[in-house]
Amino acid sequence: MKLVKTKQSNAKPTKIGDLNDTLWRVYISWQTLYPKKACKRNINIELKLIINNKLKTKMKLLKLTFGILFLLTVTSCVTTLPLNRQFYNNKKVGVILQVDSIGMAKAGGQGLLDMALTPGNRFTEPLKKVEPKFNLNETLKSEITNILNAKNKQFQFISEKIDIQSLNKFEKPNADKKYSKKDFRNLKITNSVDEIMFVKVKYGILVSYYGMIELDKQGYVNIGTEVVDLSDNSLLQQENFQTVAKVNGNWKKGEDFENLKNSIQDAINSSITTLKTKF
């Protein structure tokens, strides 16, 4: 089968580049040769070949780029402050662990219409089905216990549900220290602790998009930590990190979405390893 090469227009190609121009020329060529009885099957074959050859490399680059963009998005507004060694003193820390329900996160470039047309509803039921298999709250509680016990740090988990967003905004003084944006100081008296370790966790499936096109799916965990000295609300540590893990095979396949579950579990395992390095 031969493709007839037409003369290229002097007009500059669009932002999509040579691919758009190539596809258009292929289409025009076939329309010229077969104005009424174009062989649609052959056209489709040729177009698919061109798309596969031109886009395979681009898609890989887009997946990597959007993964990085998502990481930058969730961490760019957070001040990173390594753990102050004064944390390992004889003071007692109260641990607030908040693990969100399993969910879907998005990465990539999307407009408002793209976001409206890709709400991610089809992931809701599969995620709810695998959620009970993780018990992430208890897993992290156990790991944090091991970390603090290994450092001989006095601690207690604060079991009462605290709405962090409802805490007063902290008016920081003119000082060189870094301070938490929320005022945790009232917890000193109500819980008999000197410091607060706030651990916020999100997890589930991360879907990368290019407009409305799904590029990739990964299991992911995002953990934000904040350690606050309740004497003045200053920060002893602040971190935010994310781990992802690829889905081996089709995310919907496997008994009870086994492929999806394994991907999220791999991300959880990696996040625990990273968490240990922060303390």
Summary of the structure (lengths in Angstrom):
residues: 279
radius of gyration: 25.8
end to end distance: 64.2
largest distance: 85.5
contacts: 778
relative contact order: 0.15
helix: 42%
strand: 25%
